[in-house]
Amino acid sequence: MILEKGYVVSERYKILETIGKGGMAIVYKANDLKLGRDVTFKVLKSDFIEDEAFISRFSTEARAAAQLAHTNIVNVYDVGNDGDIYYIVMEYIDGYTLKELIYKNAPLDNRLACDIAMQIAAGLENAHAHGVIHRDIKPENILLTKIGGKLTAKVTDFGIAKANSLENTQGDYMGSVHYFSPEQAKGENVDQRSDIYSLGIVLYEMVTGTIPFEGESALDLAMKHIKSPIPDPRMVNPKVAPEIIEIIKKACAKEPKNRYQSARAMGQALKNVYEGKGNTDNVNKKNKGIKKPIPDIDDVFEEDEEALEIKKRERNVIITAVITGILIIILITVGGSILRNTLYGDTIKVPNFVGMTYEKACERAERKGLTIERKEVYQADVEAGCVAQQTPEKGERVNPGDVVVLYVSFGAGDIQVPDIVGMRKSKGEEALEEMGLSMGTVDYVSSDRPVGEIIEQDPEEGEMVSADAKINVKVSQGSVDEEVQVPDLKLKTQEEVALILDELGLNGKFIDGYSDTVPEGQVIDQGIAADTFVPIGSQVTVTISRGVRNDSTEATTSVPAIIDIEQPATEATTEATTAEPVTAAPQNKAVSIPVNPDASVLTDSNSVKVTAKKNGTEVTLKEYTLGKDEFPFTVNDTSDGNTEYTVTVNGSVIYNEIQ
């Protein structure tokens, strides 16, 4: 079923135009009549609506993607059906694909490629944390748009993603043939490391303008993914930084165990190169600065007819390759012996050692021609002396003589609790997670320790606990009369703000607002100005952007929604806003005293003092000890114009003025 322009689905979504078509769905641009915003409207093709398996798959996509909320992932707003129309409503991105950027500008500058790859990795990190594997990372599934003047990458189309908790089968639909991982080519189960492999291929394409493997058939491509090393990008582009080549090689290792084990780890390596720190040891500082300008969004789409025809042929080639790839995987799955021998050669399929005694596992490994490395773990549900885990996992293929690590259970033994007293609460949680533990009850108490620092833990350091134990903590909220400095919260997300305020011992109140410039989900304004000192426990009202105000809202009011929404307007207040202005008596003016020392004055710990002198009497307005990264800021006061303000940092006067 093709939806015509103007058609309204579920009495809410008005079809504006067709954007594109995929294997399972047709994608439209639509307008959400309820919220007055444009959305991407994805509809399952009518060919599949009678097939319960496809309906289930479509719903799985929606549920998986709806879990995700991240700057570098296209948001899913709604999912449902109107009769035979099964749909997903997503964030509408006004931009272009990474494929189009590569087509017009490749090879990309080293830092630009790192920046885009970092953002993709950040989006994947969020998806993997929710148990979602994308399985189809490729430039066509990366959208680029400008947010706050910065090129922002957003991962889209989790059309073949599956929640990790669901049982995988070898017949699962595969990602595009030029980017899929060796384990996808073999029809084996995949995890987050498959996405990392695909991202490595995408990074290769960004810095060279080409894909690493070409072939006359999908089988040829599959063989190259499985056996051929990644070509040296410098053969295509001599300017590729050595550090980027290292990242590509590690991400595209044939065995998942040899790749980055998480998107976060790959993202950190990219960040090091982007910031000029190098991937591991050396630094290629010549690559700093984006040499090629990022194209404007409109420019990308202003292509001549010849370019459009080339892209059309390219898409047809990719579609043909994907279909061929699917047929190959089916052949692999049903066990064609010739194809299996071609793909696997002399490799060994790792048996399942989990549950065996260590001795029996060693015997079986020896018969298979594998080498065993023993490690011990505490695992309450596995009998002592038996294998609890193994790496590589069962079913993976390795070469004769390769090492298989067996994690042998100590039985229902205990885990030693680490010392997290003195850590920030967030760092304490990370330390516990590394030990397989988690944080339990968190009590905020008055203390002379810094706000947000753990001052007690129960059980204490060194005690032995079970793997499912919770570690309860007490966290300092400062002394009873202590004040904390409100940070600058603008452009942060609600989740980030909640964490920051929580660690400072402050309470956040979140209200909605509208903005033409601040992206949806980020802070427009804060009720207490940044750098203001307030008592512990104070409430900070934070306005979160809900995007651009629609026409109907603008017609109603033009006042920004940053007031306390719990205070309804009254007739008295309405009259007050329309009354003639009243001339007020002269009052002291508000003044701001800058605290912006030269870097040469600063040390790791800096004593700051702000004083006000009037009629020969001097008083101290503020006095603190701050780190280097807490400058600059301002101190607010009121003055009638005859007050002398002085700022000293580490005993040196950096500001003196009468206001």
SULKA-V412561 format. One record per residue. N is the residue number from 1. RES is the residue in one letter. OMEGA is omega as a letter, one per 40 degrees, with the letter a starting at -180 (none if undefined). Layout:
n = [N N]
res = [RES RES]
omega = [OMEGA OMEGA]
This chain:
n = [1 2 3 4 5 6 7 8 9 10 11 12 13 14 15 16 17 18 19 20 21 22 23 24 25 26 27 28 29 30 31 32 33 34 35 36 37 38 39 40 41 42 43 44 45 46 47 48 49 50 51 52 53 54 55 56 57 58 59 60 61 62 63 64 65 66 67 68 69 70 71 72 73 74 75 76 77 78 79 80 81 82 83 84 85 86 87 88 89 90 91 92 93 94 95 96 97 98 99 100 101 102 103 104 105 106 107 108 109 110 111 112 113 114 115 116 117 118 119 120 121 122 123 124 125 126 127 128 129 130 131 132 133 134 135 136 137 138 139 140 141 142 143 144 145 146 147 148 149 150 151 152 153 154 155 156 157 158 159 160 161 162 163 164 165 166 167 168 169 170 171 172 173 174 175 176 177 178 179 180 181 182 183 184 185 186 187 188 189 190 191 192 193 194 195 196 197 198 199 200 201 202 203 204 205 206 207 208 209 210 211 212 213 214 215 216 217 218 219 220 221 222 223 224 225 226 227 228 229 230 231 232 233 234 235 236 237 238 239 240 241 242 243 244 245 246 247 248 249 250 251 252 253 254 255 256 257 258 259 260 261 262 263 264 265 266 267 268 269 270 271 272 273 274 275 276 277 278 279 280 281 282 283 284 285 286 287 288 289 290 291 292 293 294 295 296 297 298 299 300 301 302 303 304 305 306 307 308 309 310 311 312 313 314 315 316 317 318 319 320 321 322 323 324 325 326 327 328 329 330 331 332 333 334 335 336 337 338 339 340 341 342 343 344 345 346 347 348 349 350 351 352 353 354 355 356 357 358 359 360 361 362 363 364 365 366 367 368 369 370 371 372 373 374 375 376 377 378 379 380 381 382 383 384 385 386 387 388 389 390 391 392 393 394 395 396 397 398 399 400 401 402 403 404 405 406 407 408 409 410 411 412 413 414 415 416 417 418 419 420 421 422 423 424 425 426 427 428 429 430 431 432 433 434 435 436 437 438 439 440 441 442 443 444 445 446 447 448 449 450 451 452 453 454 455 456 457 458 459 460 461 462 463 464 465 466 467 468 469 470 471 472 473 474 475 476 477 478 479 480 481 482 483 484 485 486 487 488 489 490 491 492 493 494 495 496 497 498 499 500 501 502 503 504 505 506 507 508 509 510 511 512 513 514 515 516 517 518 519 520 521 522 523 524 525 526 527 528 529 530 531 532 533 534 535 536 537 538 539 540 541 542 543 544 545 546 547 548 549 550 551 552 553 554 555 556 557 558 559 560 561 562 563 564 565 566 567 568 569 570 571 572 573 574 575 576 577 578 579 580 581 582 583 584 585 586 587 588 589 590 591 592 593 594 595 596 597 598 599 600 601 602 603 604 605 606 607 608 609 610 611 612 613 614 615 616 617 618 619 620 621 622 623 624 625 626 627 628 629 630 631 632 633 634 635 636 637 638 639 640 641 642 643 644 645 646 647 648 649 650 651 652 653 654 655 656 657 658 659]
res = [M I L E K G Y V V S E R Y K I L E T I G K G G M A I V Y K A N D L K L G R D V T F K V L K S D F I E D E A F I S R F S T E A R A A A Q L A H T N I V N V Y D V G N D G D I Y Y I V M E Y I D G Y T L K E L I Y K N A P L D N R L A C D I A M Q I A A G L E N A H A H G V I H R D I K P E N I L L T K I G G K L T A K V T D F G I A K A N S L E N T Q G D Y M G S V H Y F S P E Q A K G E N V D Q R S D I Y S L G I V L Y E M V T G T I P F E G E S A L D L A M K H I K S P I P D P R M V N P K V A P E I I E I I K K A C A K E P K N R Y Q S A R A M G Q A L K N V Y E G K G N T D N V N K K N K G I K K P I P D I D D V F E E D E E A L E I K K R E R N V I I T A V I T G I L I I I L I T V G G S I L R N T L Y G D T I K V P N F V G M T Y E K A C E R A E R K G L T I E R K E V Y Q A D V E A G C V A Q Q T P E K G E R V N P G D V V V L Y V S F G A G D I Q V P D I V G M R K S K G E E A L E E M G L S M G T V D Y V S S D R P V G E I I E Q D P E E G E M V S A D A K I N V K V S Q G S V D E E V Q V P D L K L K T Q E E V A L I L D E L G L N G K F I D G Y S D T V P E G Q V I D Q G I A A D T F V P I G S Q V T V T I S R G V R N D S T E A T T S V P A I I D I E Q P A T E A T T E A T T A E P V T A A P Q N K A V S I P V N P D A S V L T D S N S V K V T A K K N G T E V T L K E Y T L G K D E F P F T V N D T S D G N T E Y T V T V N G S V I Y N E I Q]
omega = [i a a i a i a a i i a a a a i i i a a i i a a a i a a i a i i a a a i i i a i a a a i a a i a a i a a a i i i a i i i i a a a a a i a i a a a i i a i a a i i i i a a i i a i i a i i a i a a a i i a i i a a a a e a i a a i i i a a a i a i i i i i i i a a i i i a i a i a i i a i a i i a i i i a a a i a i i i a i i a i i i i a a a a i i a a a i a i a a a a a a i a i i a a a i a i a a i i a i a i i i i i i a i a i a i i a a i i i i i i i i a i a i a a a i i i i a a i i a a a i a i a i i i a a a a a a i a i a a a i i a i i i a i i i i i i i i a a i a a i a a a a i a i a a i a a a i i a i a a a a a i a i a a i i i i i i i i i i i a a i a a i i i i i i a i i i a a i i a a i a i i a a i a a a i a i i i a i i i a a a i i i a i i i a a a i a i a i a i i i a a i a i i i a i a i i e a a i i a a i i a i a i a i i a a i a a i a i i a i i i i a i i a a i i i i a i a i i a i i a i a i i i a i a i i a i i a i a i i a e a i i i a a i a a a i i i a i a a i i i a a a i i a i a i a a i i i i i i a a i a a i a i a i i i i a i a i a a i a a a i i a a i a i a i a i i i i a i i i a i i i a a a a i i a i i a a i a i a a i a i a a i i a i i a i i i a a i i a a a a i i i i a i i i i i i i i a a i a a i a a a a i i i a i a i i a i a a i i a a i i i a i a i a i a a a i e i i i a i i a i i a a i a i i i i a i a i i a i a i i none]
